[in-house]
Amino acid sequence: MKKNCWEFKNCGRHDGGEHVHDRGICPATTERSLNGIHGGTNAGRACWVVAGTFCKGEVQGTFAQKYKNCKQCDFYQEVRKEEGAKFTLSSVLLFNLLTKLKTFKL
């Protein structure tokens, strides 16, 4: 079974998670525009394009600020391996996010 990032990393920042009260809910758990990508729930298997996710206990910034670290993440590498040729490139994922934001603001 394919795991979402919060299941793989056991961060506790998902709805009902043990660290929501002190670290907040992770934006990857609520980002619906990426639901279903790589077989995940919301952005659970595309967290590297979502601003505000955690890495090593610290909130990460924008995609441009964090992507270098994300490419080295064991979860990112696992998703790439599992998806193989079906892996959706980050540029496509970012386009999906941008399209959602533009639609929402109109």
C-alpha distances in whole Angstrom, upper triangle without the diagonal:
4,6,10,13,14,11,11,15,16,19,19,20,18,20,21,20,23,24,25,28,29,27,26,23,22,22,19,18,21,21,20,22,19,16,14,14,12,9,10,13,16,16,13,12,16,18,20,22,23,26,26,23,23,23,25,26,28,27,27,29,29,27,30,31,27,26,27,25,22,22,22,20,17,14,16,16,13,12,15,14,11,12,16,18,16,16,19,22,23,26,24,22,25,27,25,26,29,30,28,31,34,33,33,36,38
4,7,10,12,10,9,13,14,17,18,18,16,19,20,19,22,23,23,27,27,25,24,21,19,19,16,15,18,18,18,19,15,14,11,11,9,7,7,10,13,13,10,9,12,14,17,19,19,22,23,19,20,20,22,23,25,24,24,26,25,23,26,27,23,22,24,22,19,19,19,16,14,11,13,13,10,9,12,12,8,10,13,16,14,13,15,18,19,22,21,19,22,24,22,22,26,26,25,28,30,30,30,33,35
4,6,8,6,6,9,11,13,14,15,13,15,17,16,18,19,19,23,24,21,21,18,16,17,13,12,16,16,17,18,15,13,12,12,10,9,7,9,12,11,8,8,11,12,15,17,17,20,20,16,17,17,19,20,22,21,21,23,23,22,25,25,21,20,22,20,17,18,18,15,13,9,11,13,10,9,13,13,11,12,16,18,16,15,16,19,19,22,21,18,21,24,21,21,25,26,24,26,30,29,29,32,34
4,6,5,6,9,10,11,12,12,10,13,15,14,16,17,17,20,21,18,17,14,12,13,9,9,12,13,13,15,12,11,11,10,10,9,6,7,9,8,4,5,9,9,12,14,14,16,16,13,14,15,17,18,19,18,18,20,20,19,22,22,19,18,20,18,15,16,17,14,13,9,11,13,11,9,13,14,12,13,17,19,17,15,15,17,17,20,19,16,18,21,19,18,22,23,21,23,26,26,25,28,31
4,5,5,6,8,8,10,10,10,13,15,13,15,15,15,19,19,16,15,13,10,11,8,9,12,13,15,16,13,13,13,12,12,12,9,10,11,9,5,6,8,7,10,12,12,14,14,10,10,11,13,14,15,15,15,17,17,16,19,19,16,15,17,15,12,14,14,11,10,7,9,12,10,9,13,14,13,15,18,20,18,15,16,17,16,19,19,16,18,21,19,18,22,23,22,23,26,27,26,28,31
4,6,5,5,6,7,7,7,10,12,9,11,11,12,15,16,13,13,10,9,11,9,8,12,13,15,17,15,14,15,15,15,14,11,10,11,10,7,9,11,9,12,15,13,15,14,10,10,11,13,13,14,14,15,18,19,18,21,21,17,18,20,17,14,17,17,13,13,10,12,15,14,13,17,18,17,18,21,24,22,19,19,21,19,22,22,19,20,23,21,20,23,25,23,24,27,28,26,29,32
4,6,5,8,8,10,9,12,13,10,12,13,14,18,18,16,16,14,12,14,12,11,14,16,17,20,17,16,16,16,15,14,11,11,13,12,9,10,13,12,15,18,17,19,17,14,13,14,15,15,18,18,18,21,22,21,25,24,20,20,22,19,17,19,18,14,13,10,13,15,13,13,17,17,16,17,21,23,21,19,20,22,21,25,24,21,23,26,23,23,26,28,26,27,30,30,29,32,35
4,6,8,11,12,12,15,16,13,15,15,17,20,20,18,18,16,14,16,13,13,17,18,19,21,18,17,17,16,14,14,12,13,15,13,10,10,13,12,14,17,17,19,18,14,13,13,14,15,17,17,18,21,22,20,23,23,19,18,20,17,14,16,15,11,9,7,10,12,10,11,14,14,13,16,18,22,20,18,19,21,20,24,23,20,22,25,24,23,27,28,27,28,31,32,31,33,36
4,5,9,10,11,15,15,12,13,13,14,18,17,15,16,14,12,15,13,13,17,18,20,22,19,19,19,18,17,17,14,15,16,14,11,12,14,12,13,17,16,17,15,12,10,10,10,11,14,14,15,18,20,19,22,21,17,17,18,15,13,15,14,10,9,8,11,13,12,13,16,17,16,18,21,24,23,20,21,22,20,24,24,21,23,26,25,23,26,29,27,28,31,32,31,33,36
4,6,8,9,13,12,9,10,10,12,15,15,13,14,13,12,15,14,13,17,18,20,23,20,20,20,20,19,18,15,15,17,15,12,14,16,14,16,19,18,19,17,13,11,12,12,12,14,15,17,20,22,22,25,23,20,20,22,18,17,19,18,14,13,11,15,17,15,16,19,20,19,21,24,27,25,23,24,25,23,27,27,24,25,28,26,25,28,30,28,29,33,33,31,34,37
4,6,8,11,12,8,8,7,9,12,12,10,11,10,9,13,12,11,15,17,19,22,20,19,21,20,20,20,16,16,16,15,12,14,16,13,15,18,16,16,13,10,8,9,10,9,11,12,14,17,19,20,22,21,18,19,20,17,15,18,18,14,14,12,15,18,17,17,20,22,21,23,26,28,26,24,24,25,23,26,26,23,24,27,25,23,26,29,27,27,30,31,29,31,35
4,6,8,8,4,5,5,7,10,10,9,9,8,9,13,12,11,14,17,19,22,20,19,21,21,21,20,17,15,16,15,13,16,17,15,17,19,17,17,15,12,11,13,13,11,13,14,16,19,21,22,25,23,20,22,24,21,19,22,21,18,17,15,18,21,20,20,23,24,23,25,28,30,28,26,26,27,25,28,28,24,25,28,26,24,27,29,27,27,31,31,29,31,34
4,7,8,5,7,5,5,9,9,7,6,5,5,9,9,8,11,13,16,19,18,17,19,20,20,20,16,14,14,13,12,15,16,13,15,17,14,14,12,9,9,12,13,11,12,12,14,17,18,19,22,21,18,20,22,20,18,21,21,18,18,16,18,21,20,20,23,25,24,24,28,30,28,25,24,25,23,26,26,22,22,25,23,21,24,26,23,23,27,27,25,27,31
4,6,5,8,8,7,11,12,10,9,6,6,9,9,6,9,12,14,17,16,15,17,18,18,17,14,11,11,12,10,13,15,13,16,17,14,15,13,11,12,15,16,15,16,15,16,19,20,20,24,23,20,21,24,21,19,22,23,19,19,16,18,21,20,19,22,24,23,23,27,29,26,24,23,24,23,25,25,21,22,25,22,20,23,25,22,22,26,26,24,26,29
4,5,9,10,7,10,13,12,10,7,9,11,11,8,9,13,14,18,17,16,18,19,21,19,15,12,12,14,12,16,18,16,19,20,17,18,16,14,15,18,20,18,19,17,19,21,22,23,27,26,24,25,27,25,23,26,26,23,23,20,22,25,23,22,25,27,25,26,29,31,28,26,26,27,25,28,27,23,24,26,23,21,25,26,22,23,27,26,24,26,29
4,7,9,7,9,12,12,11,9,11,14,14,11,13,16,18,21,21,19,21,23,23,21,18,15,16,17,15,19,21,19,22,23,20,21,18,17,17,20,21,18,20,19,22,24,25,26,30,28,26,27,30,27,25,28,28,24,24,21,24,27,25,24,28,29,27,28,32,34,31,29,29,30,28,31,30,27,27,30,27,25,28,29,26,27,30,30,27,30,33
4,6,6,8,10,10,9,8,10,13,13,11,13,17,19,22,21,20,21,22,23,21,18,15,16,16,14,18,19,17,20,22,19,19,17,15,14,17,17,15,17,17,19,22,24,24,28,26,24,25,27,24,22,25,25,21,21,19,21,24,23,22,26,27,26,27,30,33,30,28,28,29,27,30,30,26,27,29,27,25,28,30,27,27,31,31,28,31,34
4,6,7,9,9,10,10,12,16,16,14,17,20,22,25,24,23,25,26,26,24,21,19,20,20,17,20,22,19,22,24,21,21,18,16,15,17,16,14,16,17,20,23,25,26,29,27,25,26,28,25,23,27,26,22,22,20,23,26,24,24,28,29,28,29,33,35,33,31,31,32,29,32,32,29,29,32,30,28,31,33,30,30,34,34,31,33,37
4,5,5,6,7,8,10,14,15,13,16,18,21,24,23,23,25,25,25,25,21,19,19,19,17,20,21,18,20,22,19,18,15,13,12,14,14,11,13,13,16,19,22,23,26,24,22,24,26,22,21,25,24,21,21,19,22,25,24,24,27,29,28,29,32,35,33,30,30,30,28,31,31,27,27,30,29,26,29,31,28,28,32,32,29,31,35
4,6,5,4,5,8,11,13,11,13,16,19,22,21,21,23,24,25,24,20,18,17,17,16,19,20,17,20,21,17,17,14,13,12,15,16,13,14,13,16,19,21,22,25,24,22,24,26,23,22,25,25,22,23,21,23,26,25,24,28,29,28,29,32,35,32,30,29,29,27,29,29,26,26,29,27,24,27,28,25,25,29,29,26,28,31
4,6,6,8,11,14,17,15,16,19,22,25,25,24,27,28,29,28,24,22,21,21,20,23,24,20,23,24,20,19,16,15,15,18,18,14,15,15,18,20,23,25,28,26,24,27,29,26,25,28,28,25,26,24,26,29,28,28,31,33,32,33,36,38,36,33,32,33,30,33,33,29,29,32,30,27,29,31,28,27,31,31,28,30,33
4,6,9,12,15,17,16,18,20,23,26,26,26,28,28,29,29,25,23,22,21,20,23,24,20,22,23,20,18,15,14,13,15,15,12,12,13,16,19,21,24,26,24,22,25,27,24,23,27,26,23,24,23,25,28,28,28,31,33,32,33,36,38,36,33,32,32,30,32,33,29,28,32,30,27,29,32,29,28,32,32,29,31,34
4,7,8,11,14,13,15,17,21,23,22,23,25,25,26,26,22,20,19,18,17,20,20,16,18,19,16,15,11,10,9,12,13,9,9,9,13,15,18,20,22,20,18,21,23,20,20,23,23,20,21,20,22,25,25,25,27,29,29,30,33,35,33,30,29,29,26,28,29,25,25,28,27,24,26,28,26,25,29,29,27,28,32
4,6,9,12,11,12,14,18,20,20,20,23,23,25,24,21,18,17,16,16,19,19,16,18,18,15,14,10,10,10,14,15,12,12,10,13,15,17,19,22,20,19,21,24,21,20,24,24,21,23,21,22,25,25,24,27,30,29,29,32,34,32,29,28,28,25,27,27,24,23,26,24,21,24,26,23,22,26,26,24,25,29
4,6,9,7,8,11,14,17,17,17,20,20,21,21,17,15,13,13,13,16,16,13,16,16,13,13,10,9,10,14,16,13,13,11,14,15,17,18,22,20,19,20,23,21,19,23,23,20,21,19,20,23,23,22,25,27,26,26,30,31,29,26,25,25,23,25,25,21,21,24,22,19,21,23,20,20,24,24,21,23,27
4,5,6,7,9,13,15,14,15,17,17,18,18,15,13,11,10,10,13,13,9,12,13,9,10,7,6,8,11,14,12,12,9,11,13,14,15,18,17,15,17,20,18,16,19,20,17,18,16,16,20,20,19,21,24,23,23,26,28,25,23,21,22,19,21,21,18,18,21,19,16,19,21,19,18,22,23,20,22,26
4,5,5,6,10,12,11,12,16,15,17,18,14,12,9,8,9,12,11,8,11,11,7,7,6,6,10,13,16,15,14,11,11,12,12,13,17,16,15,16,19,18,15,19,20,18,19,16,17,20,20,18,21,24,23,22,25,27,24,21,19,20,17,19,19,15,15,17,15,12,15,17,15,14,18,19,17,19,22
4,5,5,9,10,9,10,12,12,14,14,10,9,7,5,6,9,8,5,9,9,6,8,8,7,10,13,16,15,15,12,12,13,13,13,16,16,14,15,18,17,14,16,18,15,17,13,13,17,17,15,17,20,19,19,22,23,20,18,16,17,14,17,16,13,13,16,14,12,15,17,15,15,19,19,18,20,23
4,6,8,11,10,10,12,13,14,14,10,7,6,6,6,10,10,9,12,13,10,12,11,10,12,15,18,17,17,14,15,16,16,16,20,20,18,18,21,20,17,20,21,18,18,15,16,19,18,16,19,22,20,20,23,25,22,20,18,20,18,20,19,15,16,19,16,14,18,19,16,17,21,21,19,22,24
4,6,9,9,9,12,13,16,15,12,9,6,7,9,12,12,11,14,13,10,12,12,11,14,17,20,19,19,16,16,17,16,17,21,21,19,20,23,22,19,22,24,21,22,18,19,22,21,19,22,24,23,22,25,26,23,21,19,20,18,20,19,15,16,18,15,13,16,17,13,14,18,17,15,18,21
4,6,6,7,11,11,14,14,11,9,5,5,9,11,10,9,12,10,8,10,11,11,15,18,21,20,19,16,16,16,14,14,18,19,17,18,21,21,18,20,22,20,21,18,17,21,21,18,20,23,22,20,23,24,21,19,16,17,15,16,15,12,12,14,11,9,12,13,10,11,15,15,13,16,19
4,5,5,9,10,13,13,11,8,5,7,10,12,11,12,15,13,11,14,15,15,18,21,24,24,23,20,19,19,18,17,21,22,21,20,24,24,20,22,25,22,23,20,19,22,22,18,21,23,22,20,23,23,20,18,16,18,16,17,15,12,13,14,10,9,13,12,10,12,15,14,13,16,18
4,6,9,9,13,13,12,10,7,8,11,12,11,12,14,12,11,14,16,16,19,22,25,25,24,21,20,19,17,16,19,21,20,19,23,23,20,21,24,22,24,20,19,22,22,18,20,23,21,19,22,22,18,17,14,15,14,14,12,9,10,10,7,6,10,9,7,10,12,11,11,15,16
4,6,6,9,10,8,8,5,5,8,9,7,9,12,10,10,13,15,15,18,20,23,24,23,20,19,18,16,15,18,20,18,17,21,21,17,18,21,19,20,17,15,18,18,14,16,19,18,15,18,18,15,13,11,12,11,13,10,7,9,10,7,8,11,11,10,12,15,15,15,18,20
4,6,9,8,6,5,4,6,8,9,9,11,14,13,12,16,17,16,19,21,24,25,24,22,21,21,20,18,22,23,21,20,23,23,19,21,23,21,21,17,17,19,18,15,17,19,17,16,19,19,16,14,13,15,15,16,14,11,13,14,11,11,15,14,12,15,18,17,17,20,22
4,6,5,5,6,7,8,9,8,10,12,15,15,15,19,20,18,21,23,26,26,26,24,23,23,22,20,23,25,23,21,24,24,20,21,23,21,20,17,16,18,17,13,15,17,15,13,16,16,13,12,11,14,15,17,14,12,15,15,12,14,17,17,15,18,21,20,20,23,25
4,5,6,8,8,7,8,7,7,10,12,12,13,17,19,17,20,21,24,25,25,23,21,21,20,17,20,22,20,18,21,21,17,17,20,18,18,15,13,15,14,11,12,15,13,10,13,14,10,9,8,11,11,13,11,9,12,13,11,12,16,15,15,18,20,19,20,23,25
4,6,9,10,9,9,6,8,11,13,13,15,19,20,18,20,20,23,25,25,23,22,23,21,18,21,23,20,18,20,20,16,16,18,16,16,12,11,13,11,8,9,11,9,7,10,11,8,7,7,11,12,15,13,11,14,16,14,15,19,19,18,21,23,23,24,27,29
4,7,9,10,9,7,10,13,15,16,17,20,21,19,21,22,25,26,26,25,24,25,23,21,24,26,23,21,23,23,19,19,21,19,18,14,14,15,13,10,12,13,10,9,13,14,11,10,11,14,15,18,16,14,17,18,16,17,21,21,19,22,25,24,24,28,29
4,6,7,5,5,8,10,13,14,14,17,18,16,18,19,22,22,23,21,21,22,21,19,23,23,21,19,22,21,17,18,20,17,16,13,13,15,13,10,13,15,12,11,15,17,13,12,12,15,15,18,16,13,16,18,15,16,19,20,18,21,23,23,23,26,28
4,6,5,7,9,11,14,14,14,17,17,15,17,19,22,22,22,21,20,22,21,19,23,24,21,21,24,22,19,20,22,19,19,15,15,18,16,13,16,18,16,15,19,20,17,16,15,17,17,19,17,14,17,18,15,15,19,19,17,19,22,21,21,24,26
4,6,8,8,9,13,12,11,14,15,13,16,19,22,21,21,19,18,19,18,17,21,22,19,19,22,21,18,20,22,19,20,16,16,19,18,15,17,20,18,17,20,21,18,16,14,16,15,17,15,12,14,16,12,12,15,16,13,15,19,18,17,20,22
4,5,5,5,9,9,8,11,12,11,13,15,19,19,19,16,15,16,15,13,17,18,16,15,18,18,14,16,18,16,16,13,12,16,15,12,15,18,16,15,18,19,16,14,12,14,12,15,13,10,11,14,11,10,14,15,13,15,18,18,18,21,23
4,6,6,9,11,10,13,13,11,13,14,17,17,18,16,16,17,17,15,19,19,16,16,19,17,14,16,17,14,14,10,11,14,13,10,14,16,14,14,17,19,16,14,13,15,14,17,16,12,15,17,15,14,18,19,17,19,22,22,21,24,27
4,6,8,10,11,14,15,12,14,15,18,19,19,18,17,18,17,15,18,19,16,14,17,16,12,13,15,12,12,9,8,11,10,7,10,12,11,10,14,15,13,10,10,12,12,15,14,11,14,16,14,14,18,19,18,20,23,23,23,26,28
4,6,6,8,11,13,11,13,14,17,19,18,16,14,15,14,11,15,16,13,12,15,14,10,12,14,12,13,10,8,11,12,9,10,14,13,12,14,15,13,10,9,10,8,11,11,8,10,13,11,11,14,16,15,17,20,21,20,23,25
4,5,5,8,9,7,9,11,14,15,14,12,11,12,11,10,13,14,11,10,13,12,9,11,13,11,12,9,8,12,13,11,13,16,15,15,17,19,17,14,12,13,10,13,13,10,11,14,13,12,15,17,16,17,20,21,21,23,26
4,6,8,10,8,10,10,14,15,14,12,10,10,9,7,10,11,8,6,10,9,6,8,11,9,12,10,8,11,13,11,12,15,16,15,17,18,17,13,12,11,8,11,13,10,10,14,14,12,15,17,17,17,20,22,22,23,26
4,7,10,9,12,13,17,18,16,13,11,10,8,5,9,10,9,8,11,12,9,11,14,13,15,13,11,14,16,13,14,18,18,17,18,19,17,14,11,10,7,9,10,7,6,10,10,9,11,14,14,14,17,18,18,20,23
4,6,7,10,12,16,16,14,11,9,9,7,7,10,11,10,10,14,13,11,13,16,14,17,14,13,17,18,15,17,20,20,19,21,22,20,17,14,14,10,12,13,9,9,12,11,9,11,14,13,13,16,18,17,18,21
4,6,9,11,15,15,12,9,7,5,5,6,9,9,8,10,13,13,12,15,17,15,18,16,15,19,20,18,20,23,23,22,25,25,23,20,18,17,13,15,16,13,11,14,14,11,13,16,15,13,17,19,17,18,22
4,7,10,13,12,9,6,5,6,7,9,12,11,10,12,15,14,13,16,17,16,18,16,16,20,21,20,21,24,25,24,26,28,26,22,21,20,16,18,19,16,15,18,17,14,16,19,17,16,20,21,20,20,24
4,7,10,10,8,6,6,8,9,10,13,12,9,11,14,12,10,14,15,13,15,13,13,17,17,17,19,21,22,22,24,26,24,20,19,19,16,18,19,16,15,19,18,15,18,20,19,18,22,23,22,23,26
4,7,6,5,4,6,9,12,12,15,13,10,12,14,11,10,14,14,11,14,12,13,16,17,17,19,22,22,23,25,27,26,22,21,21,18,21,22,19,18,22,21,19,21,24,23,22,26,27,25,27,30
4,5,5,7,7,10,13,13,15,12,9,11,12,9,8,12,11,9,11,11,12,14,16,16,18,20,21,22,24,26,25,22,21,21,18,21,23,20,19,23,23,21,23,26,25,25,28,30,28,30,33
4,6,9,9,13,16,16,18,15,12,14,14,10,11,14,12,10,12,13,14,16,17,19,20,22,23,24,26,29,28,25,25,24,21,25,26,23,23,27,27,25,27,30,29,28,32,33,32,33,37
4,7,9,13,16,17,19,16,14,16,17,13,14,17,16,13,15,15,17,19,20,21,23,25,25,27,29,31,30,27,26,26,23,26,28,24,24,28,27,25,27,30,28,28,31,33,31,32,36
4,6,10,13,15,16,13,11,14,15,12,13,17,16,14,16,16,17,20,21,22,23,26,26,27,29,31,30,27,26,25,22,24,26,23,22,26,26,23,25,28,26,25,29,30,29,29,33
4,7,10,12,14,11,10,13,15,12,12,16,16,15,17,16,17,20,21,21,23,25,26,26,28,30,29,25,24,23,20,22,23,20,19,23,22,19,21,24,23,22,25,27,25,26,29
4,7,9,10,8,6,10,11,10,10,13,14,13,16,15,15,18,20,19,21,23,24,24,26,28,26,23,21,20,17,19,21,18,16,20,20,17,19,22,21,20,23,25,24,25,28
4,7,8,6,6,9,12,11,11,15,16,15,19,18,17,20,22,21,22,25,26,26,27,28,27,23,21,19,16,17,19,17,15,18,19,16,16,20,19,18,21,23,22,22,25
4,5,5,6,8,11,12,11,14,16,16,19,18,16,20,22,20,21,24,25,24,26,26,25,21,19,17,13,14,16,14,11,14,15,13,13,17,17,15,18,20,19,20,23
4,5,5,5,9,10,9,11,14,14,17,16,14,17,19,17,17,21,22,21,22,22,21,18,15,13,9,10,13,11,9,12,14,11,12,16,16,15,18,20,20,21,24
4,6,6,8,10,10,12,14,15,19,18,16,18,21,20,19,23,24,23,24,24,23,20,17,15,11,11,15,13,11,14,16,14,14,18,19,17,19,22,22,22,25
4,6,8,9,10,12,14,14,18,18,16,18,21,21,20,24,25,25,25,26,25,22,20,17,14,15,18,16,14,17,19,17,17,21,21,20,22,25,24,24,27
4,6,6,6,9,10,11,14,14,12,15,18,17,17,20,22,22,23,24,23,19,18,16,12,14,17,15,14,17,18,16,17,21,21,20,23,25,25,25,29
4,5,5,6,9,10,13,13,10,13,16,15,14,17,19,19,19,20,20,16,15,12,9,12,14,13,12,15,17,15,17,20,21,20,23,25,25,26,29
4,6,5,7,9,13,14,11,13,16,16,15,18,20,20,20,21,21,18,17,14,12,14,17,16,15,19,20,19,20,24,24,24,26,29,29,29,32
4,5,5,7,10,11,10,11,15,15,15,17,20,20,20,22,22,18,18,16,14,17,19,17,17,21,22,20,22,25,25,25,28,30,29,30,33
4,5,5,9,9,7,9,12,12,12,15,16,16,17,19,19,15,15,13,11,14,16,14,15,18,19,18,20,23,23,23,26,27,27,29,31
4,6,8,9,6,7,11,11,10,12,15,15,15,17,17,13,14,12,11,14,16,15,15,19,20,19,21,24,24,25,27,29,29,31,33
4,6,9,7,7,10,12,11,13,16,17,17,19,19,16,17,15,14,18,20,18,19,22,23,22,24,27,27,28,30,32,32,34,36
4,5,5,6,9,10,11,12,14,16,17,19,19,16,17,16,15,18,20,18,19,22,22,21,24,27,26,27,30,31,31,33,35
4,6,5,6,9,10,10,12,14,15,18,18,15,17,17,17,20,21,19,21,24,24,23,26,28,28,29,32,33,33,35,38
4,5,5,6,9,10,10,12,14,17,16,13,15,15,15,18,19,17,19,22,21,21,24,26,25,26,29,30,30,32,35
4,5,5,6,9,10,11,12,15,14,11,12,12,11,15,16,14,16,19,19,18,21,23,23,24,27,28,28,30,33
4,6,5,6,9,10,10,13,14,11,13,13,13,17,18,16,18,21,21,22,24,26,26,28,30,31,32,34,36
4,5,5,6,8,10,13,13,11,14,15,15,19,19,17,20,23,22,22,25,27,27,28,31,32,32,34,37
4,5,5,6,8,11,10,8,10,12,12,16,16,14,17,19,18,19,22,24,23,25,28,28,29,31,33
4,6,5,6,9,9,6,9,10,11,15,15,14,17,19,19,20,22,24,24,26,28,29,30,32,34
4,6,5,9,10,8,12,13,15,18,18,18,20,23,22,23,26,27,28,30,32,33,33,36,38
4,6,9,9,8,12,14,16,19,18,17,21,22,21,23,26,27,27,29,31,32,32,35,37
4,6,5,5,8,11,13,16,15,15,18,19,19,20,23,24,24,27,29,29,30,33,34
4,5,6,9,11,14,17,16,16,19,21,20,22,25,26,26,29,30,31,32,35,36
4,5,8,10,14,15,14,15,19,19,19,22,24,24,25,28,29,30,31,34,35
4,6,9,12,14,12,13,17,17,16,19,21,21,22,25,27,27,28,31,32
4,6,9,12,10,11,14,15,15,17,19,20,21,23,25,25,27,29,31
4,7,8,7,7,10,11,11,13,16,16,17,19,21,22,23,26,27
4,5,5,7,9,10,11,13,15,16,17,19,20,22,23,25,27
4,5,5,6,8,10,11,12,14,15,17,18,20,21,23,25
4,5,5,6,9,10,10,12,14,15,16,18,20,21,23
4,5,5,6,9,10,11,13,14,15,17,18,20,21
4,5,5,6,9,10,11,13,15,16,17,19,21
4,5,5,6,8,10,11,12,14,15,17,19
4,5,5,6,9,10,10,12,14,15,17
4,6,5,6,9,10,11,12,15,16
4,5,5,6,9,10,11,13,15
4,5,5,6,9,10,11,13
4,5,5,6,9,10,11
4,6,5,6,9,10
4,5,5,6,9
4,5,5,6
4,6,5
4,6
4
